[in-house]
Structure formats: C-alpha cells, structure tokens
Amino acid sequence: MIVVFSPQASEERVGSVLGRVEKIVTESGNSITKREQWGIRRLAYPIKRLREGNYQLLQFKLDTLQVSHVDTTLRVSEDVLRHLLVTV
C-alpha cells in the first residue's frame, strides 16, 4: 500500500494515521512486513493545489474483510492526499 500525505502534515499526524492502520492489521492477527518512508516527492499532477506529497509504503498481509477498514481510515484522514491499496 502506498499512502501520499500532505507535505505540510507533521510527523506526529503521519505517524498517527499509520498507527491506526497498523492497529487494524495487528488486531486481525497479521503483521506489517515492510514499512518505508520515501519522503517528499513531486506529484505527477496537482492534488488539492499541492505539487508535492510525503510518500509512505506499507506492506502487510490482511484478510479481505479488514481491507475496507483500512480504506475507510485513510479516506477520512484530512492529511491523506491519495492512497493505493493493492491485493496480490
């Protein structure tokens, strides 16, 4: 999963959102296998009048029923510009 946060979002707010996602994953008996901070990168097109975003990569195993909880958590966060959740 890739999450693009607003570049103005503080580290605490980014950590809070990612912490909620991590909580959903761990409560279902799974774990996060990879977590990378890609940092501030230029967006391909402006989103909410912003040209840059703070990219975060998370890789985890999760039941399909829990995917909607992760999606909802990311959708309601004001700091998340975009997210992409891919199933393999």
PyMOL Python script that loads the backbone (N, CA, C, O; Angstrom):
from pymol import cmd

cmd.read_pdbstr("""\
ATOM      1  N   MET A   1       0.846  -1.150   0.000  1.00  0.00           N
ATOM      2  CA  MET A   1       0.000   0.000   0.000  1.00  0.00           C
ATOM      3  C   MET A   1       0.902   1.226   0.000  1.00  0.00           C
ATOM      4  O   MET A   1       1.883   1.292   0.740  1.00  0.00           O
ATOM      5  N   ILE A   2       0.557   2.187  -0.833  1.00  0.00           N
ATOM      6  CA  ILE A   2       1.259   3.459  -0.856  1.00  0.00           C
ATOM      7  C   ILE A   2       0.282   4.534  -0.406  1.00  0.00           C
ATOM      8  O   ILE A   2      -0.852   4.600  -0.880  1.00  0.00           O
ATOM      9  N   VAL A   3       0.738   5.371   0.511  1.00  0.00           N
ATOM     10  CA  VAL A   3      -0.073   6.474   1.011  1.00  0.00           C
ATOM     11  C   VAL A   3       0.689   7.765   0.745  1.00  0.00           C
ATOM     12  O   VAL A   3       1.875   7.872   1.056  1.00  0.00           O
ATOM     13  N   VAL A   4      -0.005   8.746   0.164  1.00  0.00           N
ATOM     14  CA  VAL A   4       0.589  10.051  -0.088  1.00  0.00           C
ATOM     15  C   VAL A   4      -0.053  11.046   0.874  1.00  0.00           C
ATOM     16  O   VAL A   4      -1.254  11.307   0.810  1.00  0.00           O
ATOM     17  N   PHE A   5       0.760  11.587   1.754  1.00  0.00           N
ATOM     18  CA  PHE A   5       0.304  12.571   2.729  1.00  0.00           C
ATOM     19  C   PHE A   5       0.619  13.977   2.235  1.00  0.00           C
ATOM     20  O   PHE A   5       1.482  14.171   1.379  1.00  0.00           O
ATOM     21  N   SER A   6      -0.084  14.938   2.779  1.00  0.00           N
ATOM     22  CA  SER A   6       0.215  16.339   2.515  1.00  0.00           C
ATOM     23  C   SER A   6       1.628  16.637   3.010  1.00  0.00           C
ATOM     24  O   SER A   6       2.017  16.155   4.074  1.00  0.00           O
ATOM     25  N   PRO A   7       2.404  17.425   2.258  1.00  0.00           N
ATOM     26  CA  PRO A   7       3.760  17.728   2.727  1.00  0.00           C
ATOM     27  C   PRO A   7       3.767  18.583   3.989  1.00  0.00           C
ATOM     28  O   PRO A   7       4.773  18.634   4.695  1.00  0.00           O
ATOM     29  N   GLN A   8       2.648  19.259   4.281  1.00  0.00           N
ATOM     30  CA  GLN A   8       2.567  20.077   5.486  1.00  0.00           C
ATOM     31  C   GLN A   8       2.190  19.267   6.722  1.00  0.00           C
ATOM     32  O   GLN A   8       2.251  19.787   7.836  1.00  0.00           O
ATOM     33  N   ALA A   9       1.804  18.008   6.547  1.00  0.00           N
ATOM     34  CA  ALA A   9       1.409  17.166   7.684  1.00  0.00           C
ATOM     35  C   ALA A   9       2.635  16.889   8.555  1.00  0.00           C
ATOM     36  O   ALA A   9       3.698  16.529   8.051  1.00  0.00           O
ATOM     37  N   SER A  10       2.473  17.060   9.855  1.00  0.00           N
ATOM     38  CA  SER A  10       3.584  16.826  10.776  1.00  0.00           C
ATOM     39  C   SER A  10       3.857  15.325  10.894  1.00  0.00           C
ATOM     40  O   SER A  10       3.020  14.492  10.546  1.00  0.00           O
ATOM     41  N   GLU A  11       5.038  15.013  11.389  1.00  0.00           N
ATOM     42  CA  GLU A  11       5.417  13.608  11.575  1.00  0.00           C
ATOM     43  C   GLU A  11       4.482  12.912  12.557  1.00  0.00           C
ATOM     44  O   GLU A  11       4.204  11.721  12.418  1.00  0.00           O
ATOM     45  N   GLU A  12       3.996  13.657  13.554  1.00  0.00           N
ATOM     46  CA  GLU A  12       3.071  13.070  14.531  1.00  0.00           C
ATOM     47  C   GLU A  12       1.756  12.668  13.870  1.00  0.00           C
ATOM     48  O   GLU A  12       1.205  11.606  14.159  1.00  0.00           O
ATOM     49  N   ARG A  13       1.260  13.525  12.984  1.00  0.00           N
ATOM     50  CA  ARG A  13      -0.016  13.233  12.320  1.00  0.00           C
ATOM     51  C   ARG A  13       0.136  12.069  11.344  1.00  0.00           C
ATOM     52  O   ARG A  13      -0.750  11.219  11.247  1.00  0.00           O
ATOM     53  N   VAL A  14       1.249  12.029  10.624  1.00  0.00           N
ATOM     54  CA  VAL A  14       1.512  10.905   9.719  1.00  0.00           C
ATOM     55  C   VAL A  14       1.629   9.625  10.532  1.00  0.00           C
ATOM     56  O   VAL A  14       1.053   8.599  10.170  1.00  0.00           O
ATOM     57  N   GLY A  15       2.373   9.686  11.627  1.00  0.00           N
ATOM     58  CA  GLY A  15       2.528   8.524  12.499  1.00  0.00           C
ATOM     59  C   GLY A  15       1.215   8.067  13.104  1.00  0.00           C
ATOM     60  O   GLY A  15       0.998   6.871  13.298  1.00  0.00           O
ATOM     61  N   SER A  16       0.340   9.016  13.403  1.00  0.00           N
ATOM     62  CA  SER A  16      -0.964   8.679  13.970  1.00  0.00           C
ATOM     63  C   SER A  16      -1.817   7.895  12.977  1.00  0.00           C
ATOM     64  O   SER A  16      -2.428   6.888  13.337  1.00  0.00           O
ATOM     65  N   VAL A  17      -1.859   8.353  11.733  1.00  0.00           N
ATOM     66  CA  VAL A  17      -2.649   7.654  10.706  1.00  0.00           C
ATOM     67  C   VAL A  17      -2.064   6.276  10.441  1.00  0.00           C
ATOM     68  O   VAL A  17      -2.798   5.290  10.374  1.00  0.00           O
ATOM     69  N   LEU A  18      -0.744   6.201  10.289  1.00  0.00           N
ATOM     70  CA  LEU A  18      -0.112   4.906  10.046  1.00  0.00           C
ATOM     71  C   LEU A  18      -0.257   3.988  11.254  1.00  0.00           C
ATOM     72  O   LEU A  18      -0.342   2.769  11.102  1.00  0.00           O
ATOM     73  N   GLY A  19      -0.286   4.559  12.441  1.00  0.00           N
ATOM     74  CA  GLY A  19      -0.512   3.770  13.653  1.00  0.00           C
ATOM     75  C   GLY A  19      -1.897   3.144  13.677  1.00  0.00           C
ATOM     76  O   GLY A  19      -2.059   2.001  14.106  1.00  0.00           O
ATOM     77  N   ARG A  20      -2.901   3.896  13.215  1.00  0.00           N
ATOM     78  CA  ARG A  20      -4.259   3.338  13.152  1.00  0.00           C
ATOM     79  C   ARG A  20      -4.333   2.195  12.149  1.00  0.00           C
ATOM     80  O   ARG A  20      -5.002   1.193  12.398  1.00  0.00           O
ATOM     81  N   VAL A  21      -3.641   2.341  11.005  1.00  0.00           N
ATOM     82  CA  VAL A  21      -3.608   1.257  10.015  1.00  0.00           C
ATOM     83  C   VAL A  21      -2.901   0.046  10.614  1.00  0.00           C
ATOM     84  O   VAL A  21      -3.367  -1.085  10.472  1.00  0.00           O
ATOM     85  N   GLU A  22      -1.781   0.286  11.279  1.00  0.00           N
ATOM     86  CA  GLU A  22      -1.026  -0.808  11.903  1.00  0.00           C
ATOM     87  C   GLU A  22      -1.866  -1.518  12.963  1.00  0.00           C
ATOM     88  O   GLU A  22      -1.779  -2.737  13.111  1.00  0.00           O
ATOM     89  N   LYS A  23      -2.670  -0.767  13.693  1.00  0.00           N
ATOM     90  CA  LYS A  23      -3.537  -1.355  14.714  1.00  0.00           C
ATOM     91  C   LYS A  23      -4.575  -2.281  14.083  1.00  0.00           C
ATOM     92  O   LYS A  23      -4.843  -3.360  14.611  1.00  0.00           O
ATOM     93  N   ILE A  24      -5.161  -1.867  12.959  1.00  0.00           N
ATOM     94  CA  ILE A  24      -6.139  -2.713  12.260  1.00  0.00           C
ATOM     95  C   ILE A  24      -5.480  -4.007  11.812  1.00  0.00           C
ATOM     96  O   ILE A  24      -6.055  -5.087  11.948  1.00  0.00           O
ATOM     97  N   VAL A  25      -4.265  -3.890  11.274  1.00  0.00           N
ATOM     98  CA  VAL A  25      -3.548  -5.067  10.774  1.00  0.00           C
ATOM     99  C   VAL A  25      -3.203  -6.013  11.921  1.00  0.00           C
ATOM    100  O   VAL A  25      -3.419  -7.220  11.810  1.00  0.00           O
ATOM    101  N   THR A  26      -2.671  -5.483  13.020  1.00  0.00           N
ATOM    102  CA  THR A  26      -2.236  -6.350  14.115  1.00  0.00           C
ATOM    103  C   THR A  26      -3.407  -6.942  14.894  1.00  0.00           C
ATOM    104  O   THR A  26      -3.303  -8.058  15.402  1.00  0.00           O
ATOM    105  N   GLU A  27      -4.513  -6.219  14.996  1.00  0.00           N
ATOM    106  CA  GLU A  27      -5.677  -6.758  15.708  1.00  0.00           C
ATOM    107  C   GLU A  27      -6.295  -7.944  14.981  1.00  0.00           C
ATOM    108  O   GLU A  27      -6.974  -8.768  15.594  1.00  0.00           O
ATOM    109  N   SER A  28      -6.062  -8.031  13.677  1.00  0.00           N
ATOM    110  CA  SER A  28      -6.590  -9.168  12.928  1.00  0.00           C
ATOM    111  C   SER A  28      -5.616 -10.346  12.934  1.00  0.00           C
ATOM    112  O   SER A  28      -5.849 -11.347  12.257  1.00  0.00           O
ATOM    113  N   GLY A  29      -4.526 -10.230  13.696  1.00  0.00           N
ATOM    114  CA  GLY A  29      -3.576 -11.331  13.820  1.00  0.00           C
ATOM    115  C   GLY A  29      -2.497 -11.340  12.763  1.00  0.00           C
ATOM    116  O   GLY A  29      -1.799 -12.342  12.611  1.00  0.00           O
ATOM    117  N   ASN A  30      -2.339 -10.261  12.031  1.00  0.00           N
ATOM    118  CA  ASN A  30      -1.318 -10.162  10.990  1.00  0.00           C
ATOM    119  C   ASN A  30      -0.255  -9.163  11.423  1.00  0.00           C
ATOM    120  O   ASN A  30      -0.342  -8.573  12.499  1.00  0.00           O
ATOM    121  N   SER A  31       0.744  -8.981  10.577  1.00  0.00           N
ATOM    122  CA  SER A  31       1.791  -8.019  10.899  1.00  0.00           C
ATOM    123  C   SER A  31       2.235  -7.284   9.641  1.00  0.00           C
ATOM    124  O   SER A  31       2.039  -7.755   8.521  1.00  0.00           O
ATOM    125  N   ILE A  32       2.833  -6.128   9.856  1.00  0.00           N
ATOM    126  CA  ILE A  32       3.373  -5.346   8.747  1.00  0.00           C
ATOM    127  C   ILE A  32       4.751  -5.904   8.422  1.00  0.00           C
ATOM    128  O   ILE A  32       5.611  -5.998   9.299  1.00  0.00           O
ATOM    129  N   THR A  33       4.962  -6.276   7.159  1.00  0.00           N
ATOM    130  CA  THR A  33       6.223  -6.889   6.762  1.00  0.00           C
ATOM    131  C   THR A  33       7.238  -5.872   6.258  1.00  0.00           C
ATOM    132  O   THR A  33       8.441  -6.133   6.281  1.00  0.00           O
ATOM    133  N   LYS A  34       6.763  -4.712   5.801  1.00  0.00           N
ATOM    134  CA  LYS A  34       7.678  -3.709   5.268  1.00  0.00           C
ATOM    135  C   LYS A  34       7.083  -2.325   5.497  1.00  0.00           C
ATOM    136  O   LYS A  34       5.890  -2.105   5.287  1.00  0.00           O
ATOM    137  N   ARG A  35       7.932  -1.397   5.931  1.00  0.00           N
ATOM    138  CA  ARG A  35       7.497  -0.017   6.125  1.00  0.00           C
ATOM    139  C   ARG A  35       8.638   0.888   5.695  1.00  0.00           C
ATOM    140  O   ARG A  35       9.714   0.871   6.293  1.00  0.00           O
ATOM    141  N   GLU A  36       8.398   1.680   4.657  1.00  0.00           N
ATOM    142  CA  GLU A  36       9.430   2.570   4.132  1.00  0.00           C
ATOM    143  C   GLU A  36       8.890   3.985   4.035  1.00  0.00           C
ATOM    144  O   GLU A  36       7.739   4.207   3.660  1.00  0.00           O
ATOM    145  N   GLN A  37       9.736   4.924   4.378  1.00  0.00           N
ATOM    146  CA  GLN A  37       9.391   6.325   4.224  1.00  0.00           C
ATOM    147  C   GLN A  37      10.140   6.842   3.002  1.00  0.00           C
ATOM    148  O   GLN A  37      11.366   6.959   3.018  1.00  0.00           O
ATOM    149  N   TRP A  38       9.395   7.150   1.941  1.00  0.00           N
ATOM    150  CA  TRP A  38      10.028   7.622   0.719  1.00  0.00           C
ATOM    151  C   TRP A  38      10.267   9.124   0.750  1.00  0.00           C
ATOM    152  O   TRP A  38      11.059   9.640  -0.038  1.00  0.00           O
ATOM    153  N   GLY A  39       9.602   9.822   1.641  1.00  0.00           N
ATOM    154  CA  GLY A  39       9.825  11.256   1.801  1.00  0.00           C
ATOM    155  C   GLY A  39       9.018  12.103   0.826  1.00  0.00           C
ATOM    156  O   GLY A  39       8.088  11.627   0.175  1.00  0.00           O
ATOM    157  N   ILE A  40       9.401  13.363   0.747  1.00  0.00           N
ATOM    158  CA  ILE A  40       8.701  14.331  -0.095  1.00  0.00           C
ATOM    159  C   ILE A  40       9.130  14.125  -1.545  1.00  0.00           C
ATOM    160  O   ILE A  40      10.317  14.151  -1.871  1.00  0.00           O
ATOM    161  N   ARG A  41       8.136  13.921  -2.403  1.00  0.00           N
ATOM    162  CA  ARG A  41       8.392  13.750  -3.837  1.00  0.00           C
ATOM    163  C   ARG A  41       7.393  14.581  -4.626  1.00  0.00           C
ATOM    164  O   ARG A  41       6.304  14.893  -4.146  1.00  0.00           O
ATOM    165  N   ARG A  42       7.774  14.925  -5.815  1.00  0.00           N
ATOM    166  CA  ARG A  42       6.907  15.705  -6.700  1.00  0.00           C
ATOM    167  C   ARG A  42       5.780  14.817  -7.212  1.00  0.00           C
ATOM    168  O   ARG A  42       6.006  13.668  -7.593  1.00  0.00           O
ATOM    169  N   LEU A  43       4.559  15.363  -7.216  1.00  0.00           N
ATOM    170  CA  LEU A  43       3.398  14.642  -7.730  1.00  0.00           C
ATOM    171  C   LEU A  43       3.341  14.776  -9.251  1.00  0.00           C
ATOM    172  O   LEU A  43       3.854  15.747  -9.808  1.00  0.00           O
ATOM    173  N   ALA A  44       2.729  13.820  -9.915  1.00  0.00           N
ATOM    174  CA  ALA A  44       2.588  13.868 -11.369  1.00  0.00           C
ATOM    175  C   ALA A  44       1.630  14.978 -11.791  1.00  0.00           C
ATOM    176  O   ALA A  44       1.759  15.544 -12.877  1.00  0.00           O
ATOM    177  N   TYR A  45       0.670  15.281 -10.923  1.00  0.00           N
ATOM    178  CA  TYR A  45      -0.296  16.352 -11.177  1.00  0.00           C
ATOM    179  C   TYR A  45      -0.718  16.923  -9.826  1.00  0.00           C
ATOM    180  O   TYR A  45      -0.639  16.229  -8.813  1.00  0.00           O
ATOM    181  N   PRO A  46      -1.163  18.172  -9.796  1.00  0.00           N
ATOM    182  CA  PRO A  46      -1.545  18.770  -8.507  1.00  0.00           C
ATOM    183  C   PRO A  46      -2.754  18.071  -7.888  1.00  0.00           C
ATOM    184  O   PRO A  46      -3.709  17.727  -8.585  1.00  0.00           O
ATOM    185  N   ILE A  47      -2.701  17.869  -6.583  1.00  0.00           N
ATOM    186  CA  ILE A  47      -3.819  17.334  -5.810  1.00  0.00           C
ATOM    187  C   ILE A  47      -4.085  18.346  -4.702  1.00  0.00           C
ATOM    188  O   ILE A  47      -3.198  18.645  -3.904  1.00  0.00           O
ATOM    189  N   LYS A  48      -5.294  18.867  -4.655  1.00  0.00           N
ATOM    190  CA  LYS A  48      -5.666  19.898  -3.667  1.00  0.00           C
ATOM    191  C   LYS A  48      -4.692  21.071  -3.717  1.00  0.00           C
ATOM    192  O   LYS A  48      -4.313  21.625  -2.686  1.00  0.00           O
ATOM    193  N   ARG A  49      -4.296  21.437  -4.930  1.00  0.00           N
ATOM    194  CA  ARG A  49      -3.377  22.548  -5.205  1.00  0.00           C
ATOM    195  C   ARG A  49      -1.969  22.331  -4.654  1.00  0.00           C
ATOM    196  O   ARG A  49      -1.206  23.285  -4.503  1.00  0.00           O
ATOM    197  N   LEU A  50      -1.631  21.106  -4.361  1.00  0.00           N
ATOM    198  CA  LEU A  50      -0.287  20.777  -3.882  1.00  0.00           C
ATOM    199  C   LEU A  50       0.480  20.068  -4.987  1.00  0.00           C
ATOM    200  O   LEU A  50      -0.077  19.245  -5.713  1.00  0.00           O
ATOM    201  N   ARG A  51       1.753  20.391  -5.107  1.00  0.00           N
ATOM    202  CA  ARG A  51       2.589  19.792  -6.143  1.00  0.00           C
ATOM    203  C   ARG A  51       3.523  18.713  -5.597  1.00  0.00           C
ATOM    204  O   ARG A  51       4.178  18.014  -6.370  1.00  0.00           O
ATOM    205  N   GLU A  52       3.590  18.573  -4.277  1.00  0.00           N
ATOM    206  CA  GLU A  52       4.444  17.570  -3.649  1.00  0.00           C
ATOM    207  C   GLU A  52       3.646  16.785  -2.629  1.00  0.00           C
ATOM    208  O   GLU A  52       2.617  17.243  -2.134  1.00  0.00           O
ATOM    209  N   GLY A  53       4.140  15.590  -2.322  1.00  0.00           N
ATOM    210  CA  GLY A  53       3.494  14.756  -1.322  1.00  0.00           C
ATOM    211  C   GLY A  53       4.523  13.950  -0.555  1.00  0.00           C
ATOM    212  O   GLY A  53       5.616  13.680  -1.052  1.00  0.00           O
ATOM    213  N   ASN A  54       4.165  13.570   0.654  1.00  0.00           N
ATOM    214  CA  ASN A  54       5.017  12.747   1.512  1.00  0.00           C
ATOM    215  C   ASN A  54       4.594  11.291   1.321  1.00  0.00           C
ATOM    216  O   ASN A  54       3.523  10.887   1.775  1.00  0.00           O
ATOM    217  N   TYR A  55       5.430  10.510   0.652  1.00  0.00           N
ATOM    218  CA  TYR A  55       5.100   9.128   0.297  1.00  0.00           C
ATOM    219  C   TYR A  55       5.513   8.159   1.403  1.00  0.00           C
ATOM    220  O   TYR A  55       6.605   8.260   1.962  1.00  0.00           O
ATOM    221  N   GLN A  56       4.619   7.221   1.706  1.00  0.00           N
ATOM    222  CA  GLN A  56       4.876   6.164   2.687  1.00  0.00           C
ATOM    223  C   GLN A  56       4.466   4.830   2.060  1.00  0.00           C
ATOM    224  O   GLN A  56       3.419   4.741   1.418  1.00  0.00           O
ATOM    225  N   LEU A  57       5.282   3.804   2.245  1.00  0.00           N
ATOM    226  CA  LEU A  57       4.989   2.473   1.726  1.00  0.00           C
ATOM    227  C   LEU A  57       4.798   1.519   2.897  1.00  0.00           C
ATOM    228  O   LEU A  57       5.632   1.457   3.800  1.00  0.00           O
ATOM    229  N   LEU A  58       3.700   0.778   2.878  1.00  0.00           N
ATOM    230  CA  LEU A  58       3.438  -0.264   3.871  1.00  0.00           C
ATOM    231  C   LEU A  58       3.127  -1.551   3.130  1.00  0.00           C
ATOM    232  O   LEU A  58       2.377  -1.549   2.153  1.00  0.00           O
ATOM    233  N   GLN A  59       3.701  -2.642   3.592  1.00  0.00           N
ATOM    234  CA  GLN A  59       3.404  -3.947   3.011  1.00  0.00           C
ATOM    235  C   GLN A  59       2.972  -4.864   4.148  1.00  0.00           C
ATOM    236  O   GLN A  59       3.663  -4.991   5.159  1.00  0.00           O
ATOM    237  N   PHE A  60       1.810  -5.504   3.965  1.00  0.00           N
ATOM    238  CA  PHE A  60       1.275  -6.356   5.021  1.00  0.00           C
ATOM    239  C   PHE A  60       0.328  -7.373   4.426  1.00  0.00           C
ATOM    240  O   PHE A  60      -0.131  -7.234   3.292  1.00  0.00           O
ATOM    241  N   LYS A  61       0.042  -8.403   5.212  1.00  0.00           N
ATOM    242  CA  LYS A  61      -0.969  -9.389   4.850  1.00  0.00           C
ATOM    243  C   LYS A  61      -2.205  -9.065   5.659  1.00  0.00           C
ATOM    244  O   LYS A  61      -2.120  -8.762   6.849  1.00  0.00           O
ATOM    245  N   LEU A  62      -3.367  -9.130   5.001  1.00  0.00           N
ATOM    246  CA  LEU A  62      -4.599  -8.751   5.678  1.00  0.00           C
ATOM    247  C   LEU A  62      -5.770  -9.487   5.056  1.00  0.00           C
ATOM    248  O   LEU A  62      -5.809  -9.699   3.844  1.00  0.00           O
ATOM    249  N   ASP A  63      -6.725  -9.875   5.893  1.00  0.00           N
ATOM    250  CA  ASP A  63      -7.941 -10.512   5.399  1.00  0.00           C
ATOM    251  C   ASP A  63      -8.730  -9.516   4.561  1.00  0.00           C
ATOM    252  O   ASP A  63      -8.697  -8.312   4.818  1.00  0.00           O
ATOM    253  N   THR A  64      -9.434 -10.020   3.564  1.00  0.00           N
ATOM    254  CA  THR A  64     -10.192  -9.140   2.674  1.00  0.00           C
ATOM    255  C   THR A  64     -11.279  -8.371   3.413  1.00  0.00           C
ATOM    256  O   THR A  64     -11.654  -7.279   2.986  1.00  0.00           O
ATOM    257  N   LEU A  65     -11.787  -8.914   4.501  1.00  0.00           N
ATOM    258  CA  LEU A  65     -12.816  -8.213   5.263  1.00  0.00           C
ATOM    259  C   LEU A  65     -12.256  -6.982   5.972  1.00  0.00           C
ATOM    260  O   LEU A  65     -12.987  -6.021   6.208  1.00  0.00           O
ATOM    261  N   GLN A  66     -10.979  -7.002   6.311  1.00  0.00           N
ATOM    262  CA  GLN A  66     -10.358  -5.887   7.021  1.00  0.00           C
ATOM    263  C   GLN A  66      -9.880  -4.778   6.085  1.00  0.00           C
ATOM    264  O   GLN A  66      -9.588  -3.670   6.535  1.00  0.00           O
ATOM    265  N   VAL A  67      -9.799  -5.068   4.796  1.00  0.00           N
ATOM    266  CA  VAL A  67      -9.313  -4.079   3.835  1.00  0.00           C
ATOM    267  C   VAL A  67     -10.206  -2.840   3.836  1.00  0.00           C
ATOM    268  O   VAL A  67      -9.707  -1.721   3.719  1.00  0.00           O
ATOM    269  N   SER A  68     -11.508  -3.026   3.966  1.00  0.00           N
ATOM    270  CA  SER A  68     -12.420  -1.880   3.966  1.00  0.00           C
ATOM    271  C   SER A  68     -12.183  -0.980   5.175  1.00  0.00           C
ATOM    272  O   SER A  68     -12.373   0.233   5.080  1.00  0.00           O
ATOM    273  N   HIS A  69     -11.773  -1.545   6.306  1.00  0.00           N
ATOM    274  CA  HIS A  69     -11.465  -0.736   7.490  1.00  0.00           C
ATOM    275  C   HIS A  69     -10.235   0.145   7.245  1.00  0.00           C
ATOM    276  O   HIS A  69     -10.210   1.310   7.641  1.00  0.00           O
ATOM    277  N   VAL A  70      -9.228  -0.415   6.597  1.00  0.00           N
ATOM    278  CA  VAL A  70      -8.034   0.359   6.264  1.00  0.00           C
ATOM    279  C   VAL A  70      -8.403   1.466   5.284  1.00  0.00           C
ATOM    280  O   VAL A  70      -7.982   2.611   5.450  1.00  0.00           O
ATOM    281  N   ASP A  71      -9.180   1.131   4.271  1.00  0.00           N
ATOM    282  CA  ASP A  71      -9.602   2.104   3.264  1.00  0.00           C
ATOM    283  C   ASP A  71     -10.375   3.256   3.907  1.00  0.00           C
ATOM    284  O   ASP A  71     -10.127   4.420   3.592  1.00  0.00           O
ATOM    285  N   THR A  72     -11.298   2.942   4.792  1.00  0.00           N
ATOM    286  CA  THR A  72     -12.089   3.970   5.472  1.00  0.00           C
ATOM    287  C   THR A  72     -11.212   4.857   6.341  1.00  0.00           C
ATOM    288  O   THR A  72     -11.396   6.074   6.366  1.00  0.00           O
ATOM    289  N   THR A  73     -10.268   4.268   7.048  1.00  0.00           N
ATOM    290  CA  THR A  73      -9.357   5.031   7.897  1.00  0.00           C
ATOM    291  C   THR A  73      -8.577   6.052   7.082  1.00  0.00           C
ATOM    292  O   THR A  73      -8.395   7.189   7.518  1.00  0.00           O
ATOM    293  N   LEU A  74      -8.116   5.653   5.903  1.00  0.00           N
ATOM    294  CA  LEU A  74      -7.338   6.560   5.065  1.00  0.00           C
ATOM    295  C   LEU A  74      -8.220   7.612   4.398  1.00  0.00           C
ATOM    296  O   LEU A  74      -7.787   8.749   4.209  1.00  0.00           O
ATOM    297  N   ARG A  75      -9.438   7.249   4.045  1.00  0.00           N
ATOM    298  CA  ARG A  75     -10.344   8.203   3.389  1.00  0.00           C
ATOM    299  C   ARG A  75     -10.757   9.352   4.307  1.00  0.00           C
ATOM    300  O   ARG A  75     -10.903  10.483   3.844  1.00  0.00           O
ATOM    301  N   VAL A  76     -10.944   9.085   5.582  1.00  0.00           N
ATOM    302  CA  VAL A  76     -11.422  10.123   6.499  1.00  0.00           C
ATOM    303  C   VAL A  76     -10.306  11.032   7.014  1.00  0.00           C
ATOM    304  O   VAL A  76     -10.589  12.074   7.606  1.00  0.00           O
ATOM    305  N   SER A  77      -9.066  10.662   6.802  1.00  0.00           N
ATOM    306  CA  SER A  77      -7.953  11.484   7.267  1.00  0.00           C
ATOM    307  C   SER A  77      -7.760  12.678   6.337  1.00  0.00           C
ATOM    308  O   SER A  77      -7.680  12.520   5.119  1.00  0.00           O
ATOM    309  N   GLU A  78      -7.688  13.871   6.919  1.00  0.00           N
ATOM    310  CA  GLU A  78      -7.506  15.092   6.136  1.00  0.00           C
ATOM    311  C   GLU A  78      -6.102  15.197   5.554  1.00  0.00           C
ATOM    312  O   GLU A  78      -5.900  15.879   4.549  1.00  0.00           O
ATOM    313  N   ASP A  79      -5.142  14.539   6.165  1.00  0.00           N
ATOM    314  CA  ASP A  79      -3.753  14.646   5.728  1.00  0.00           C
ATOM    315  C   ASP A  79      -3.413  13.728   4.564  1.00  0.00           C
ATOM    316  O   ASP A  79      -2.372  13.904   3.932  1.00  0.00           O
ATOM    317  N   VAL A  80      -4.268  12.749   4.265  1.00  0.00           N
ATOM    318  CA  VAL A  80      -4.003  11.807   3.178  1.00  0.00           C
ATOM    319  C   VAL A  80      -4.514  12.401   1.870  1.00  0.00           C
ATOM    320  O   VAL A  80      -5.703  12.686   1.727  1.00  0.00           O
ATOM    321  N   LEU A  81      -3.597  12.585   0.914  1.00  0.00           N
ATOM    322  CA  LEU A  81      -3.995  13.084  -0.398  1.00  0.00           C
ATOM    323  C   LEU A  81      -4.519  11.950  -1.271  1.00  0.00           C
ATOM    324  O   LEU A  81      -5.571  12.076  -1.896  1.00  0.00           O
ATOM    325  N   ARG A  82      -3.781  10.843  -1.310  1.00  0.00           N
ATOM    326  CA  ARG A  82      -4.172   9.671  -2.093  1.00  0.00           C
ATOM    327  C   ARG A  82      -3.621   8.427  -1.410  1.00  0.00           C
ATOM    328  O   ARG A  82      -2.661   8.491  -0.642  1.00  0.00           O
ATOM    329  N   HIS A  83      -4.250   7.298  -1.706  1.00  0.00           N
ATOM    330  CA  HIS A  83      -3.704   6.018  -1.255  1.00  0.00           C
ATOM    331  C   HIS A  83      -4.038   4.962  -2.294  1.00  0.00           C
ATOM    332  O   HIS A  83      -5.041   5.054  -3.003  1.00  0.00           O
ATOM    333  N   LEU A  84      -3.186   3.971  -2.367  1.00  0.00           N
ATOM    334  CA  LEU A  84      -3.369   2.875  -3.306  1.00  0.00           C
ATOM    335  C   LEU A  84      -3.137   1.580  -2.549  1.00  0.00           C
ATOM    336  O   LEU A  84      -2.040   1.320  -2.053  1.00  0.00           O
ATOM    337  N   LEU A  85      -4.172   0.784  -2.469  1.00  0.00           N
ATOM    338  CA  LEU A  85      -4.128  -0.489  -1.763  1.00  0.00           C
ATOM    339  C   LEU A  85      -4.238  -1.590  -2.804  1.00  0.00           C
ATOM    340  O   LEU A  85      -5.267  -1.719  -3.467  1.00  0.00           O
ATOM    341  N   VAL A  86      -3.186  -2.384  -2.953  1.00  0.00           N
ATOM    342  CA  VAL A  86      -3.122  -3.410  -3.985  1.00  0.00           C
ATOM    343  C   VAL A  86      -3.147  -4.781  -3.327  1.00  0.00           C
ATOM    344  O   VAL A  86      -2.423  -5.027  -2.362  1.00  0.00           O
ATOM    345  N   THR A  87      -3.982  -5.672  -3.851  1.00  0.00           N
ATOM    346  CA  THR A  87      -4.003  -7.047  -3.352  1.00  0.00           C
ATOM    347  C   THR A  87      -3.199  -7.925  -4.294  1.00  0.00           C
ATOM    348  O   THR A  87      -3.258  -7.770  -5.514  1.00  0.00           O
ATOM    349  N   VAL A  88      -2.455  -8.841  -3.716  1.00  0.00           N
ATOM    350  CA  VAL A  88      -1.603  -9.727  -4.508  1.00  0.00           C
ATOM    351  C   VAL A  88      -2.040 -11.149  -4.283  1.00  0.00           C
ATOM    352  O   VAL A  88      -1.459 -12.071  -4.855  1.00  0.00           O
TER     353      VAL A  88
END
""", "prot")
cmd.dss("prot")
cmd.show_as("cartoon", "prot")
cmd.util.cbc("prot")
cmd.orient("prot")
